[in-house]
Amino acid sequence: MDLSLYICPVYQALYNESLMVLNNQFNKPECFGTADWSVDPPVLKFSFPINESAISACDNNFKIINQVGTGEFADFSNVQFVNISGIITSIDPSAGMITYRPQILYKFSCLYPMQYLLNNTQLGVSGVSLAIRDNNGSFVSTLSMQLYKDDNYQDVLSIPQSGLNLKTKIYVAVKATNLTDRFNVLLDRCYATTSPYPMLKTYYDLFVGCNRDAQTKVDLNGASQNAHFSFEAFRFVEHKNLTVSTFYLHCVTRLCEVSTCSTLMPDCGSSQKRRKREAEDVLANATVTSPAIVVGKQSPGESQTYAATYSLPSESNYSSPVVAVIVCIVLLAVLLVAMAIYFVLYIRRKKTITQ
């Protein structure tokens, strides 16, 4: 977390960067700011990692608060937020009983949804690290997403450069490793975007709670340290003029306590298609992203059908234009033979009539 304030008022009050400190912790070097003269106007920047030990080192206030979910968190009736607050004060170097320097005091308060703090959207990485704390201390769990081509989730899916065929079944597994038996993996939402960035306005939901795509099937969720679902390969309409359509899967993933996971699952049997869920008992969440998924224009049966029509083997190396030329040559040859036979018969008939 970076916290910046304008440095010019500090100098005008006869102070400098060495005399401004977080929460009066002047005996700790990490609680002082650093002047950044490369920006205009110049600023005094304070930096500290967003974890409980680093924040408490400079005596900042660190609180977890609950609020009603709104916006992209509207599916939850109670969402956890982190509130970090504190003060930046000046240190008066005057040793006497009086001073001519005014006291400088800045108060700050920052509010972040837990998802933003724990989210990791680095490109080219399908793993996300979550720092979780339980009663026995702290540990790190790694979430990862893997694509498979079989319903046993054994054979890893290999995507050719030409792309997968349309409607190819894709099996997706989200797995947590280095996790105690106290927690399970719970997928809140999985969706696709044409960019590896999960925060986009344009997306296609595979499932959100009880709402799901007709071709999407959730096999395992909230009952294990693995979550499984499947869907059929599709193309984004915006790629209609491209040879292949490339997109990425993103799954908003939570770790839930085994005893409470069932209560956090959506109640799809009720009159409401999607009900609001309590998020108090969900310890942490992150968005895990898949590698690029490339889909071509052919459906699974197109290549075999085309080959059978022209009596060609399914693994023929001929391209469509070559096949078309061959067919035209054969038809032309048949036509020439027919015309030759016709002329021969016509000449014989004419000689017969003449005699």
Solvent accessible surface area in square Angstrom, and as a share of the most:
residue,aa,sasa,rsa
1,M,41,0.18
2,D,96,0.50
3,L,29,0.14
4,S,57,0.37
5,L,20,0.10
6,Y,130,0.49
7,I,1,0.01
8,C,57,0.34
9,P,61,0.38
10,V,0,0.00
11,Y,94,0.36
12,Q,146,0.65
13,A,13,0.10
14,L,107,0.53
15,Y,5,0.02
16,N,55,0.28
17,E,48,0.22
18,S,68,0.44
19,L,34,0.17
20,M,0,0.00
21,V,0,0.00
22,L,2,0.01
23,N,17,0.09
24,N,82,0.42
25,Q,43,0.19
26,F,117,0.49
27,N,129,0.66
28,K,75,0.32
29,P,114,0.71
30,E,102,0.46
31,C,0,0.00
32,F,52,0.22
33,G,12,0.12
34,T,96,0.56
35,A,21,0.16
36,D,33,0.17
37,W,148,0.52
38,S,103,0.66
39,V,65,0.38
40,D,139,0.72
41,P,64,0.40
42,P,25,0.15
43,V,21,0.12
44,L,0,0.00
45,K,71,0.30
46,F,2,0.01
47,S,69,0.44
48,F,11,0.04
49,P,80,0.50
50,I,62,0.31
51,N,69,0.35
52,E,87,0.39
53,S,82,0.53
54,A,24,0.18
55,I,0,0.00
56,S,67,0.43
57,A,34,0.27
58,C,2,0.01
59,D,85,0.44
60,N,10,0.05
61,N,80,0.41
62,F,62,0.26
63,K,120,0.51
64,I,81,0.41
65,I,59,0.30
66,N,73,0.37
67,Q,77,0.34
68,V,107,0.62
69,G,5,0.05
70,T,100,0.58
71,G,66,0.63
72,E,106,0.48
73,F,16,0.07
74,A,46,0.35
75,D,36,0.19
76,F,16,0.07
77,S,34,0.22
78,N,28,0.14
79,V,7,0.04
80,Q,36,0.16
81,F,26,0.11
82,V,2,0.01
83,N,28,0.14
84,I,0,0.00
85,S,21,0.14
86,G,10,0.10
87,I,49,0.25
88,I,3,0.01
89,T,7,0.04
90,S,8,0.05
91,I,48,0.24
92,D,49,0.26
93,P,71,0.44
94,S,47,0.30
95,A,110,0.86
96,G,59,0.57
97,M,201,0.90
98,I,126,0.64
99,T,66,0.38
100,Y,193,0.73
101,R,69,0.25
102,P,76,0.48
103,Q,120,0.53
104,I,21,0.11
105,L,93,0.46
106,Y,72,0.27
107,K,164,0.69
108,F,23,0.10
109,S,79,0.51
110,C,28,0.17
111,L,82,0.41
112,Y,64,0.24
113,P,17,0.11
114,M,37,0.16
115,Q,14,0.06
116,Y,97,0.37
117,L,47,0.23
118,L,37,0.18
119,N,32,0.17
120,N,48,0.24
121,T,52,0.30
122,Q,119,0.53
123,L,95,0.47
124,G,88,0.84
125,V,74,0.43
126,S,35,0.23
127,G,22,0.21
128,V,4,0.03
129,S,69,0.44
130,L,0,0.00
131,A,75,0.58
132,I,7,0.03
133,R,156,0.57
134,D,19,0.10
135,N,139,0.71
136,N,146,0.75
137,G,32,0.31
138,S,81,0.52
139,F,40,0.17
140,V,78,0.45
141,S,0,0.00
142,T,53,0.31
143,L,0,0.00
144,S,41,0.26
145,M,5,0.02
146,Q,71,0.32
147,L,9,0.04
148,Y,36,0.14
149,K,118,0.50
150,D,29,0.15
151,D,96,0.49
152,N,108,0.55
153,Y,25,0.10
154,Q,135,0.60
155,D,71,0.37
156,V,85,0.49
157,L,22,0.11
158,S,92,0.59
159,I,49,0.25
160,P,66,0.41
161,Q,181,0.80
162,S,81,0.53
163,G,8,0.08
164,L,14,0.07
165,N,57,0.29
166,L,45,0.22
167,K,113,0.48
168,T,37,0.22
169,K,75,0.32
170,I,0,0.00
171,Y,32,0.12
172,V,0,0.00
173,A,9,0.07
174,V,0,0.00
175,K,96,0.41
176,A,5,0.04
177,T,59,0.35
178,N,110,0.56
179,L,21,0.10
180,T,55,0.32
181,D,129,0.67
182,R,84,0.31
183,F,0,0.00
184,N,15,0.08
185,V,0,0.00
186,L,2,0.01
187,L,6,0.03
188,D,10,0.05
189,R,55,0.20
190,C,0,0.00
191,Y,8,0.03
192,A,0,0.00
193,T,1,0.00
194,T,42,0.25
195,S,25,0.16
196,P,36,0.23
197,Y,118,0.45
198,P,5,0.03
199,M,92,0.41
200,L,70,0.35
201,K,199,0.84
202,T,86,0.50
203,Y,102,0.39
204,Y,92,0.35
205,D,48,0.25
206,L,1,0.00
207,F,5,0.02
208,V,15,0.09
209,G,9,0.08
210,C,23,0.14
211,N,54,0.28
212,R,113,0.41
213,D,30,0.16
214,A,98,0.76
215,Q,86,0.38
216,T,8,0.05
217,K,126,0.53
218,V,33,0.19
219,D,67,0.35
220,L,53,0.27
221,N,23,0.12
222,G,7,0.07
223,A,72,0.56
224,S,33,0.21
225,Q,43,0.19
226,N,44,0.22
227,A,0,0.00
228,H,36,0.16
229,F,0,0.00
230,S,2,0.01
231,F,1,0.00
232,E,35,0.16
233,A,3,0.02
234,F,45,0.19
235,R,44,0.16
236,F,24,0.10
237,V,124,0.71
238,E,107,0.48
239,H,23,0.10
240,K,137,0.58
241,N,131,0.67
242,L,96,0.48
243,T,106,0.62
244,V,40,0.23
245,S,0,0.00
246,T,43,0.25
247,F,0,0.00
248,Y,41,0.16
249,L,0,0.00
250,H,0,0.00
251,C,0,0.00
252,V,15,0.09
253,T,0,0.00
254,R,13,0.05
255,L,0,0.00
256,C,0,0.00
257,E,38,0.17
258,V,77,0.44
259,S,95,0.61
260,T,28,0.16
261,C,3,0.02
262,S,87,0.56
263,T,88,0.51
264,L,6,0.03
265,M,58,0.26
266,P,30,0.19
267,D,66,0.34
268,C,74,0.44
269,G,79,0.76
270,S,50,0.32
271,S,120,0.77
272,Q,114,0.51
273,K,155,0.66
274,R,99,0.36
275,R,73,0.27
276,K,113,0.48
277,R,16,0.06
278,E,87,0.39
279,A,3,0.02
280,E,76,0.34
281,D,67,0.35
282,V,6,0.04
283,L,54,0.27
284,A,4,0.03
285,N,4,0.02
286,A,0,0.00
287,T,1,0.01
288,V,0,0.00
289,T,18,0.11
290,S,5,0.03
291,P,73,0.46
292,A,40,0.31
293,I,0,0.00
294,V,28,0.16
295,V,0,0.00
296,G,8,0.07
297,K,109,0.46
298,Q,84,0.38
299,S,35,0.22
300,P,60,0.38
301,G,40,0.38
302,E,83,0.37
303,S,50,0.32
304,Q,101,0.45
305,T,88,0.51
306,Y,95,0.36
307,A,11,0.09
308,A,76,0.59
309,T,91,0.53
310,Y,91,0.35
311,S,104,0.67
312,L,50,0.25
313,P,90,0.57
314,S,85,0.55
315,E,153,0.69
316,S,37,0.24
317,N,155,0.79
318,Y,126,0.48
319,S,59,0.38
320,S,64,0.42
321,P,93,0.58
322,V,66,0.38
323,V,6,0.03
324,A,51,0.40
325,V,86,0.50
326,I,77,0.39
327,V,48,0.28
328,C,83,0.50
329,I,108,0.55
330,V,82,0.47
331,L,113,0.56
332,L,100,0.50
333,A,49,0.38
334,V,93,0.53
335,L,100,0.50
336,L,103,0.51
337,V,89,0.51
338,A,54,0.42
339,M,90,0.40
340,A,55,0.43
341,I,97,0.49
342,Y,138,0.52
343,F,106,0.44
344,V,74,0.43
345,L,106,0.53
346,Y,115,0.44
347,I,91,0.46
348,R,160,0.58
349,R,169,0.62
350,K,125,0.53
351,K,125,0.53
352,T,99,0.58
353,I,130,0.66
354,T,113,0.66
355,Q,188,0.83
